Amino acid sequence: MARVATSGGRLQRLHDIGKSGWFYCLNFIPLVGNIIVIILCCQPAVHKIN
């Protein structure tokens, strides 16, 4: 259950920085993928007009 919540949070964060949710698939690369996604999630948000 926690994995679903964490995945949703990371997907939302990727959308906030202007990246596609498909970048979350980088998690499936052993070791390196998690590091790349964490680095992407630490970037500042892109402010857009809705």
PDB file with SEQRES, HELIX, SHEET and CRYST1 records, atoms N, CA, C and O in Angstrom:
SEQRES   1 A   50  MET ALA ARG VAL ALA THR SER GLY GLY ARG LEU GLN ARG          
SEQRES   2 A   50  LEU HIS ASP ILE GLY LYS SER GLY TRP PHE TYR CYS LEU          
SEQRES   3 A   50  ASN PHE ILE PRO LEU VAL GLY ASN ILE ILE VAL ILE ILE          
SEQRES   4 A   50  LEU CYS CYS GLN PRO ALA VAL HIS LYS ILE ASN                  
HELIX    1 AA1 ALA A    2  ASP A   16  1                                  15    
HELIX    2 AA2 GLY A   21  PHE A   28  5                                   8    
HELIX    3 AA3 VAL A   32  CYS A   41  1                                  10    
CRYST1    1.000    1.000    1.000  90.00  90.00  90.00 P 1           1          
ATOM      1  N   MET A   1       0.812  -1.191   0.000  1.00  0.00           N  
ATOM      2  CA  MET A   1       0.000   0.000   0.000  1.00  0.00           C  
ATOM      3  C   MET A   1       0.862   1.264   0.000  1.00  0.00           C  
ATOM      4  O   MET A   1       0.538   2.248  -0.666  1.00  0.00           O  
ATOM      5  N   ALA A   2       1.946   1.225   0.744  1.00  0.00           N  
ATOM      6  CA  ALA A   2       2.830   2.390   0.793  1.00  0.00           C  
ATOM      7  C   ALA A   2       3.496   2.634  -0.558  1.00  0.00           C  
ATOM      8  O   ALA A   2       3.765   3.778  -0.925  1.00  0.00           O  
ATOM      9  N   ARG A   3       3.760   1.564  -1.292  1.00  0.00           N  
ATOM     10  CA  ARG A   3       4.397   1.705  -2.599  1.00  0.00           C  
ATOM     11  C   ARG A   3       3.505   2.472  -3.566  1.00  0.00           C  
ATOM     12  O   ARG A   3       3.995   3.270  -4.365  1.00  0.00           O  
ATOM     13  N   VAL A   4       2.198   2.235  -3.498  1.00  0.00           N  
ATOM     14  CA  VAL A   4       1.253   2.938  -4.373  1.00  0.00           C  
ATOM     15  C   VAL A   4       1.255   4.428  -4.050  1.00  0.00           C  
ATOM     16  O   VAL A   4       1.262   5.260  -4.958  1.00  0.00           O  
ATOM     17  N   ALA A   5       1.250   4.769  -2.765  1.00  0.00           N  
ATOM     18  CA  ALA A   5       1.259   6.178  -2.360  1.00  0.00           C  
ATOM     19  C   ALA A   5       2.563   6.864  -2.768  1.00  0.00           C  
ATOM     20  O   ALA A   5       2.548   8.001  -3.242  1.00  0.00           O  
ATOM     21  N   THR A   6       3.674   6.181  -2.586  1.00  0.00           N  
ATOM     22  CA  THR A   6       4.967   6.748  -2.968  1.00  0.00           C  
ATOM     23  C   THR A   6       5.046   6.951  -4.475  1.00  0.00           C  
ATOM     24  O   THR A   6       5.546   7.978  -4.934  1.00  0.00           O  
ATOM     25  N   SER A   7       4.562   5.992  -5.244  1.00  0.00           N  
ATOM     26  CA  SER A   7       4.582   6.110  -6.707  1.00  0.00           C  
ATOM     27  C   SER A   7       3.738   7.291  -7.157  1.00  0.00           C  
ATOM     28  O   SER A   7       4.140   8.049  -8.040  1.00  0.00           O  
ATOM     29  N   GLY A   8       2.583   7.442  -6.557  1.00  0.00           N  
ATOM     30  CA  GLY A   8       1.717   8.569  -6.916  1.00  0.00           C  
ATOM     31  C   GLY A   8       2.357   9.907  -6.598  1.00  0.00           C  
ATOM     32  O   GLY A   8       2.239  10.859  -7.369  1.00  0.00           O  
ATOM     33  N   GLY A   9       3.030   9.978  -5.469  1.00  0.00           N  
ATOM     34  CA  GLY A   9       3.714  11.214  -5.088  1.00  0.00           C  
ATOM     35  C   GLY A   9       4.853  11.555  -6.026  1.00  0.00           C  
ATOM     36  O   GLY A   9       5.035  12.713  -6.402  1.00  0.00           O  
ATOM     37  N   ARG A  10       5.610  10.556  -6.398  1.00  0.00           N  
ATOM     38  CA  ARG A  10       6.720  10.802  -7.331  1.00  0.00           C  
ATOM     39  C   ARG A  10       6.212  11.181  -8.719  1.00  0.00           C  
ATOM     40  O   ARG A  10       6.790  12.047  -9.375  1.00  0.00           O  
ATOM     41  N   LEU A  11       5.148  10.548  -9.165  1.00  0.00           N  
ATOM     42  CA  LEU A  11       4.582  10.897 -10.470  1.00  0.00           C  
ATOM     43  C   LEU A  11       4.086  12.340 -10.462  1.00  0.00           C  
ATOM     44  O   LEU A  11       4.298  13.079 -11.424  1.00  0.00           O  
ATOM     45  N   GLN A  12       3.427  12.740  -9.376  1.00  0.00           N  
ATOM     46  CA  GLN A  12       2.942  14.122  -9.280  1.00  0.00           C  
ATOM     47  C   GLN A  12       4.110  15.101  -9.281  1.00  0.00           C  
ATOM     48  O   GLN A  12       4.042  16.153  -9.916  1.00  0.00           O  
ATOM     49  N   ARG A  13       5.170  14.758  -8.577  1.00  0.00           N  
ATOM     50  CA  ARG A  13       6.345  15.622  -8.522  1.00  0.00           C  
ATOM     51  C   ARG A  13       7.001  15.738  -9.904  1.00  0.00           C  
ATOM     52  O   ARG A  13       7.453  16.819 -10.281  1.00  0.00           O  
ATOM     53  N   LEU A  14       7.055  14.650 -10.651  1.00  0.00           N  
ATOM     54  CA  LEU A  14       7.617  14.711 -12.003  1.00  0.00           C  
ATOM     55  C   LEU A  14       6.777  15.629 -12.887  1.00  0.00           C  
ATOM     56  O   LEU A  14       7.326  16.364 -13.708  1.00  0.00           O  
ATOM     57  N   HIS A  15       5.469  15.595 -12.732  1.00  0.00           N  
ATOM     58  CA  HIS A  15       4.616  16.497 -13.500  1.00  0.00           C  
ATOM     59  C   HIS A  15       4.833  17.943 -13.072  1.00  0.00           C  
ATOM     60  O   HIS A  15       4.754  18.847 -13.904  1.00  0.00           O  
ATOM     61  N   ASP A  16       5.104  18.178 -11.788  1.00  0.00           N  
ATOM     62  CA  ASP A  16       5.348  19.536 -11.295  1.00  0.00           C  
ATOM     63  C   ASP A  16       6.604  20.153 -11.887  1.00  0.00           C  
ATOM     64  O   ASP A  16       6.676  21.370 -12.057  1.00  0.00           O  
ATOM     65  N   ILE A  17       7.598  19.323 -12.203  1.00  0.00           N  
ATOM     66  CA  ILE A  17       8.838  19.860 -12.773  1.00  0.00           C  
ATOM     67  C   ILE A  17       8.806  19.841 -14.296  1.00  0.00           C  
ATOM     68  O   ILE A  17       9.809  20.145 -14.943  1.00  0.00           O  
ATOM     69  N   GLY A  18       7.661  19.484 -14.871  1.00  0.00           N  
ATOM     70  CA  GLY A  18       7.519  19.536 -16.321  1.00  0.00           C  
ATOM     71  C   GLY A  18       7.967  18.275 -17.041  1.00  0.00           C  
ATOM     72  O   GLY A  18       8.148  18.295 -18.258  1.00  0.00           O  
ATOM     73  N   LYS A  19       8.148  17.185 -16.319  1.00  0.00           N  
ATOM     74  CA  LYS A  19       8.558  15.918 -16.937  1.00  0.00           C  
ATOM     75  C   LYS A  19       7.358  15.003 -17.082  1.00  0.00           C  
ATOM     76  O   LYS A  19       6.378  15.127 -16.347  1.00  0.00           O  
ATOM     77  N   SER A  20       7.436  14.096 -18.023  1.00  0.00           N  
ATOM     78  CA  SER A  20       6.382  13.120 -18.236  1.00  0.00           C  
ATOM     79  C   SER A  20       6.425  12.060 -17.134  1.00  0.00           C  
ATOM     80  O   SER A  20       7.476  11.797 -16.550  1.00  0.00           O  
ATOM     81  N   GLY A  21       5.290  11.469 -16.867  1.00  0.00           N  
ATOM     82  CA  GLY A  21       5.225  10.385 -15.906  1.00  0.00           C  
ATOM     83  C   GLY A  21       6.036   9.176 -16.335  1.00  0.00           C  
ATOM     84  O   GLY A  21       6.373   8.323 -15.513  1.00  0.00           O  
ATOM     85  N   TRP A  22       6.347   9.102 -17.607  1.00  0.00           N  
ATOM     86  CA  TRP A  22       7.140   7.979 -18.109  1.00  0.00           C  
ATOM     87  C   TRP A  22       8.561   7.991 -17.541  1.00  0.00           C  
ATOM     88  O   TRP A  22       9.233   6.960 -17.548  1.00  0.00           O  
ATOM     89  N   PHE A  23       9.027   9.145 -17.048  1.00  0.00           N  
ATOM     90  CA  PHE A  23      10.346   9.194 -16.426  1.00  0.00           C  
ATOM     91  C   PHE A  23      10.398   8.309 -15.185  1.00  0.00           C  
ATOM     92  O   PHE A  23      11.476   7.892 -14.761  1.00  0.00           O  
ATOM     93  N   TYR A  24       9.219   8.018 -14.595  1.00  0.00           N  
ATOM     94  CA  TYR A  24       9.174   7.137 -13.433  1.00  0.00           C  
ATOM     95  C   TYR A  24       9.664   5.732 -13.795  1.00  0.00           C  
ATOM     96  O   TYR A  24      10.127   4.998 -12.922  1.00  0.00           O  
ATOM     97  N   CYS A  25       9.569   5.358 -15.056  1.00  0.00           N  
ATOM     98  CA  CYS A  25      10.029   4.037 -15.492  1.00  0.00           C  
ATOM     99  C   CYS A  25      11.540   3.880 -15.328  1.00  0.00           C  
ATOM    100  O   CYS A  25      12.055   2.764 -15.391  1.00  0.00           O  
ATOM    101  N   LEU A  26      12.258   4.994 -15.116  1.00  0.00           N  
ATOM    102  CA  LEU A  26      13.701   4.895 -14.853  1.00  0.00           C  
ATOM    103  C   LEU A  26      13.970   4.124 -13.573  1.00  0.00           C  
ATOM    104  O   LEU A  26      15.071   3.606 -13.385  1.00  0.00           O  
ATOM    105  N   ASN A  27      12.975   4.039 -12.684  1.00  0.00           N  
ATOM    106  CA  ASN A  27      13.139   3.265 -11.446  1.00  0.00           C  
ATOM    107  C   ASN A  27      13.410   1.795 -11.720  1.00  0.00           C  
ATOM    108  O   ASN A  27      13.951   1.103 -10.858  1.00  0.00           O  
ATOM    109  N   PHE A  28      13.055   1.310 -12.879  1.00  0.00           N  
ATOM    110  CA  PHE A  28      13.243  -0.097 -13.191  1.00  0.00           C  
ATOM    111  C   PHE A  28      14.678  -0.430 -13.597  1.00  0.00           C  
ATOM    112  O   PHE A  28      15.010  -1.601 -13.777  1.00  0.00           O  
ATOM    113  N   ILE A  29      15.530   0.585 -13.743  1.00  0.00           N  
ATOM    114  CA  ILE A  29      16.956   0.362 -13.991  1.00  0.00           C  
ATOM    115  C   ILE A  29      17.601   0.138 -12.621  1.00  0.00           C  
ATOM    116  O   ILE A  29      17.540   1.018 -11.762  1.00  0.00           O  
ATOM    117  N   PRO A  30      18.203  -1.003 -12.413  1.00  0.00           N  
ATOM    118  CA  PRO A  30      18.772  -1.291 -11.086  1.00  0.00           C  
ATOM    119  C   PRO A  30      19.786  -0.241 -10.626  1.00  0.00           C  
ATOM    120  O   PRO A  30      20.643   0.189 -11.397  1.00  0.00           O  
ATOM    121  N   LEU A  31      19.676   0.159  -9.376  1.00  0.00           N  
ATOM    122  CA  LEU A  31      20.549   1.098  -8.670  1.00  0.00           C  
ATOM    123  C   LEU A  31      20.533   2.516  -9.256  1.00  0.00           C  
ATOM    124  O   LEU A  31      20.172   3.461  -8.556  1.00  0.00           O  
ATOM    125  N   VAL A  32      20.905   2.673 -10.487  1.00  0.00           N  
ATOM    126  CA  VAL A  32      21.042   3.998 -11.095  1.00  0.00           C  
ATOM    127  C   VAL A  32      19.692   4.678 -11.291  1.00  0.00           C  
ATOM    128  O   VAL A  32      19.591   5.897 -11.150  1.00  0.00           O  
ATOM    129  N   GLY A  33      18.671   3.921 -11.610  1.00  0.00           N  
ATOM    130  CA  GLY A  33      17.365   4.488 -11.893  1.00  0.00           C  
ATOM    131  C   GLY A  33      16.774   5.247 -10.719  1.00  0.00           C  
ATOM    132  O   GLY A  33      16.229   6.336 -10.896  1.00  0.00           O  
ATOM    133  N   ASN A  34      16.877   4.679  -9.515  1.00  0.00           N  
ATOM    134  CA  ASN A  34      16.360   5.365  -8.336  1.00  0.00           C  
ATOM    135  C   ASN A  34      17.084   6.677  -8.087  1.00  0.00           C  
ATOM    136  O   ASN A  34      16.459   7.671  -7.719  1.00  0.00           O  
ATOM    137  N   ILE A  35      18.378   6.689  -8.282  1.00  0.00           N  
ATOM    138  CA  ILE A  35      19.164   7.903  -8.070  1.00  0.00           C  
ATOM    139  C   ILE A  35      18.750   8.986  -9.058  1.00  0.00           C  
ATOM    140  O   ILE A  35      18.624  10.150  -8.680  1.00  0.00           O  
ATOM    141  N   ILE A  36      18.538   8.621 -10.313  1.00  0.00           N  
ATOM    142  CA  ILE A  36      18.133   9.594 -11.332  1.00  0.00           C  
ATOM    143  C   ILE A  36      16.773  10.197 -10.990  1.00  0.00           C  
ATOM    144  O   ILE A  36      16.594  11.410 -11.097  1.00  0.00           O  
ATOM    145  N   VAL A  37      15.819   9.371 -10.581  1.00  0.00           N  
ATOM    146  CA  VAL A  37      14.487   9.874 -10.247  1.00  0.00           C  
ATOM    147  C   VAL A  37      14.543  10.773  -9.018  1.00  0.00           C  
ATOM    148  O   VAL A  37      13.841  11.783  -8.974  1.00  0.00           O  
ATOM    149  N   ILE A  38      15.354  10.438  -8.023  1.00  0.00           N  
ATOM    150  CA  ILE A  38      15.487  11.292  -6.838  1.00  0.00           C  
ATOM    151  C   ILE A  38      16.074  12.646  -7.224  1.00  0.00           C  
ATOM    152  O   ILE A  38      15.618  13.679  -6.736  1.00  0.00           O  
ATOM    153  N   ILE A  39      17.073  12.650  -8.088  1.00  0.00           N  
ATOM    154  CA  ILE A  39      17.662  13.916  -8.550  1.00  0.00           C  
ATOM    155  C   ILE A  39      16.619  14.741  -9.296  1.00  0.00           C  
ATOM    156  O   ILE A  39      16.533  15.953  -9.098  1.00  0.00           O  
ATOM    157  N   LEU A  40      15.828  14.097 -10.150  1.00  0.00           N  
ATOM    158  CA  LEU A  40      14.780  14.818 -10.872  1.00  0.00           C  
ATOM    159  C   LEU A  40      13.745  15.400  -9.918  1.00  0.00           C  
ATOM    160  O   LEU A  40      13.265  16.515 -10.126  1.00  0.00           O  
ATOM    161  N   CYS A  41      13.401  14.658  -8.883  1.00  0.00           N  
ATOM    162  CA  CYS A  41      12.383  15.122  -7.929  1.00  0.00           C  
ATOM    163  C   CYS A  41      12.880  16.275  -7.058  1.00  0.00           C  
ATOM    164  O   CYS A  41      12.071  16.978  -6.452  1.00  0.00           O  
ATOM    165  N   CYS A  42      14.185  16.477  -6.989  1.00  0.00           N  
ATOM    166  CA  CYS A  42      14.745  17.576  -6.183  1.00  0.00           C  
ATOM    167  C   CYS A  42      14.827  18.889  -6.951  1.00  0.00           C  
ATOM    168  O   CYS A  42      15.210  19.910  -6.380  1.00  0.00           O  
ATOM    169  N   GLN A  43      14.480  18.883  -8.219  1.00  0.00           N  
ATOM    170  CA  GLN A  43      14.544  20.107  -9.014  1.00  0.00           C  
ATOM    171  C   GLN A  43      13.375  21.023  -8.669  1.00  0.00           C  
ATOM    172  O   GLN A  43      12.322  20.550  -8.241  1.00  0.00           O  
ATOM    173  N   PRO A  44      13.556  22.344  -8.856  1.00  0.00           N  
ATOM    174  CA  PRO A  44      12.453  23.265  -8.567  1.00  0.00           C  
ATOM    175  C   PRO A  44      11.284  23.077  -9.525  1.00  0.00           C  
ATOM    176  O   PRO A  44      11.458  22.639 -10.663  1.00  0.00           O  
ATOM    177  N   ALA A  45      10.105  23.410  -9.050  1.00  0.00           N  
ATOM    178  CA  ALA A  45       8.881  23.249  -9.856  1.00  0.00           C  
ATOM    179  C   ALA A  45       8.842  24.272 -10.985  1.00  0.00           C  
ATOM    180  O   ALA A  45       9.416  25.356 -10.879  1.00  0.00           O  
ATOM    181  N   VAL A  46       8.162  23.912 -12.059  1.00  0.00           N  
ATOM    182  CA  VAL A  46       7.924  24.815 -13.181  1.00  0.00           C  
ATOM    183  C   VAL A  46       6.535  25.419 -12.982  1.00  0.00           C  
ATOM    184  O   VAL A  46       5.538  24.699 -12.928  1.00  0.00           O  
ATOM    185  N   HIS A  47       6.481  26.742 -12.875  1.00  0.00           N  
ATOM    186  CA  HIS A  47       5.199  27.406 -12.632  1.00  0.00           C  
ATOM    187  C   HIS A  47       4.524  27.710 -13.978  1.00  0.00           C  
ATOM    188  O   HIS A  47       5.069  28.446 -14.801  1.00  0.00           O  
ATOM    189  N   LYS A  48       3.358  27.146 -14.184  1.00  0.00           N  
ATOM    190  CA  LYS A  48       2.593  27.334 -15.406  1.00  0.00           C  
ATOM    191  C   LYS A  48       1.236  27.924 -15.062  1.00  0.00           C  
ATOM    192  O   LYS A  48       0.716  27.725 -13.964  1.00  0.00           O  
ATOM    193  N   ILE A  49       0.683  28.638 -15.999  1.00  0.00           N  
ATOM    194  CA  ILE A  49      -0.686  29.139 -15.842  1.00  0.00           C  
ATOM    195  C   ILE A  49      -1.636  28.037 -16.250  1.00  0.00           C  
ATOM    196  O   ILE A  49      -1.506  27.482 -17.341  1.00  0.00           O  
ATOM    197  N   ASN A  50      -2.591  27.708 -15.392  1.00  0.00           N  
ATOM    198  CA  ASN A  50      -3.551  26.647 -15.696  1.00  0.00           C  
ATOM    199  C   ASN A  50      -4.617  27.146 -16.628  1.00  0.00           C  
ATOM    200  O   ASN A  50      -5.517  26.392 -16.998  1.00  0.00           O  
TER     201      ASN A  50                                                      
END                                                                             
